[in-house]
Structures are given as structure tokens and as C-alpha cells.
Amino acid sequence: MNEDLKQAYELAKTESSSLVQITPALLQRLNATLMRTTGSVRSVMGGSFDSSNGDFPLCGVTAGVGGHAYMNYLKVPAKVDELCAILQAK
């Protein structure tokens, strides 16, 4: 897990120094690097996805005691596009 984090940092540093365009594909590549050994294939009502490949989740995501819920998974692709546009503009 720590090695994956280190690799993701190194990839981000390399990509940022080459001024690569920030796209959903780049963010998924960073996520795949980060989740390489801790991610897995999940089959849910929305379909199957592999977090170790950087796939966006196809189910609700919660965390912590009481299960704090995050954004609806159906909104994630559009919001990632929006985030990339904002980051690219800056």
C-alpha cells in the first residue's frame, strides 16, 4: 500500500513536470497506481468495476463511523470532467 502511494506521487510529479493535460483518464491512471494492490473487482447492482484499474465506482461510497455518504456514483463522471476543466484552466 505504501509503495503504491509512493508510485502514485512519483507519477503525479512526472506528469505535472511535463505539463500533461489533466483528463479523467489521467486521474484514473493515478488512481490505478494508488489502488494497485489494495483495489479489487466489485460486482454491484450498477455493474462490475475494478478499483485496481482506476475504474470509477458503480455504487454508493461511505466512510467512517455512521457511514458518511459521498456523492452519488452516477454523478461522478460528470463531476470529474468538471474538475478536470477547472484544473486545466488554472
Buried (B, 14 or more C-beta within 10 A) or exposed (E): EEEBEEBBEEBBEEBEEEEEEBBBEBBBBBBBBBBBEEBEEBEEEEEEBEBBBBBBBBEBEEEEEEEEEEEEBEEBEEEBEEEBEEEEEE
